[in-house]
Amino acid sequence: MARLDSVSPPLLIRCQHPNNAVLERMMDKSVGSYGVTRARPNGDETDLVVEELYSLGCTTFDSGLSAEELQEIRDGLARVYETQSNEMKAAGLELAGTKDADVVRSPLVYDPVFINLATNKRLIEVCTRIFGESFVLLQQNGLINQPVRKHYQTNWHRDLPFQHWTATAPLAVAALLCVDEFNEMTGGTYLLPGTHRAEEFPSDQFVLKHQQVTIAKAGTFLLMDAMAYHRAGANTSQGPRRAVNHLIGRAFLGQQIDIPSLLGPEEGKDPFRARYFGYKWKPAPSVVAWRSQR
């Protein structure tokens, strides 16, 4: 078991308080209690990530990606975005009012660097602790937050939108890789911790009092319960703030885009990828096929 004082705080989320760093240093670090007959045991850092996800609805952890791998992802996002824009022919993705400007849909279908990212060892370990052996990649989207253009995701939302109910365990998680540094200037993600437990969107007063902005270095995964309200921040820096989001959920949830059909049969030969990329969970084409699969 890891000692409490040996685990560095995984959350890189800062409240909007001018003396927050000073308060952190002054806080009492003892964890005494009485009248407690049930308590969660201390585990490793992944256990702490899962505990924070359940309790707060959000946390962070290091992806382990190198600077070179992050640059490959940045270059890949630019290539795939250009390809997808050309696929739309004259319309492109830049027309005023389109919600897909600066969004790269399912980049893993276009570039293997994003298959490697989707199967990141640390990401899969965390998801296995949350869901067990069966979970599916529902979406993978690249997000490019430009300093010259307002992104539509600056509006508060859940990654399972239009849902106003709660569950006792996560149905899905959003694993957002910070490809560039996240902070107040670059448009770091704003969060409302605890809202994965509330059915309604909170009042304006609650939002303004409790919103927190993510401060995280490039290569960090921001992990959120898909029912936690969040939004992109406004990018007031000089360059783009890029991220790749993975919506990963329980196997009864459906994919936004048919990933197995686009990847082809080869990726489905590995048992883990057959589950994770959705090959195993596709609707059977017939009664005979369903019985044969079982």
Disulfide bonds with the S-S distance in Angstrom:
none
